[in-house]
Amino acid sequence: MHRKIVTTMFIGILSGVMIFGIGACDLVSGEKQAKEDHDDHDAEKGKDHDDHDDGDEHGEEIVSLSKAELKEFGIEVATAESGELKRTVVLPGEIVVNADRIAHIVPRVSGVIRKVLKSLGDKVRAGEVMAVLDSRELSDAKAEYLAAHERLALAEMNFAREDRLRKKKVSSEEDYLNAKQALAEIRIELRSTRQKLHALGFSKAYLAELLNDHDTTFTQYKITAPFSGTVIEKHVTLGEVVKDDAEIFIVADLNSVWVNLSVYQKDLPFVRNGEKVLVAIGHGTPDIEGTISYIGPIVGEKTRTALARVVLPNKKGNLRPGLFVTGAIEIDGTTAHVIAPKTALQTFEDRDVIFVKTDEGFEPKPVTIGRTNRAYVEIISGLSAGQKYVSKGAFTLKAELSKGAFGSGHSH
């Protein structure tokens, strides 16, 4: 009886173990199958997602704009071609006053300043009065001129009388010759006094007026501007005593200025009269093209540079003497297979790119660049001759492309 009970318990336990084992196997098998199904689903989903990303990446490399937008953004398209790439020499320089249009004004006579009519920075016209002084020296010069003129009239009358008397045999030959000599001497004296007043700046019209206007103030001397310009220096005050060689004003005509460029010894062979120069002022002032009009014959002992001069118009007055500038001269050009303006070259995702025109729009193509100058760059690879590319306004396309990279979209 006891053996039967034990046998029955053993069979029960063994059956339970077998059932548990079969269940566990089914559970493991089910989990494995579920995992495989899940992995297959993820792989398929990842494949679809990758395919979708590939399509987005391809789309994001194209920027499409309408003709109206191209015009609005100032985007210009050019055809890639070969061209001459010139080397540029950049020379330092400075804007200075045109030395042919500057006047150091002196009073020409000593005296006391009675009026000062112009100040520093004022505009003046040719002949305009800038200051007035009283001068005893001027008074003496005018008095000598008037006295000589009166003596001339008397000498002419005396000579005419002696000439008539000589012809009537009343006067002697000696009296006639003395009168003739006196007339010649007074004419010389009058000419001398007239020239002295001319040297002081008085015109023939003024001297004629002086003979008729006896109320004219002999001591008054008006200091006038020799030409139209700007007062750039003033060294005179009211009541000041000045000498005839004192520099009381400096007037400059700033409608044109000089640019003095320093030419280093290594660049001297390339800089010649008549060469075109692009002068860069900076600070918002556009570059100005000029021509070298003078090259100094010597090299400075201290600077070891020669002087090259460019004359520039300055109607707007924005070329101020004293400003530092640079002058760029293009020399010894070489031919490149493909060149493009620097405005076409952009940096996108740490690559040099040029936007090439395709059927869908504009696509940034990585390029390899070579030699460069002030305006152009040599394209070694990435752009072929005959391809259409954006020569101006490429930055706008880059901005559109960048917006697309952040999900804002760029197709129009």
Secondary structure, DSSP 8 states (H G I E B T S, - for coil): -HHHHHHHHHHHHHHHHHHHHHHHHHHHHHHHHHHHHHHHHHHHHHHHHHHHHHHHHHHHT-B---HHHHHHTT-EEEE-EEEEEEEEEEEEEEEEE-GGGEEEE--SS-EEEEEE---TT-EE-TT-EEEEEE-HHHHHHHHHHHHHHHHHHHHHHHHHHHHHHHHTT-S-HHHHHHHHHHHHHHHHHHHHHHHHHHHTT--HHHHHHHHH-TTS-TTEEEEE-SSSEEEEEE---TT-EE-TT---EEEE-TTEEEEEEEEEGGGGGG--TT-EEEEE-BTTB--EEEEEEEE-SS--TTT-EEEEEEEEE-TTS-S-TT-EEEEEEEEEEEEEEEEEEGGG-EEETTEEEEEEE-SSSEEEEE-EEEEE-SSEEEEEES--TT-EEEEE-HHHHHHHHHHHHTTS----
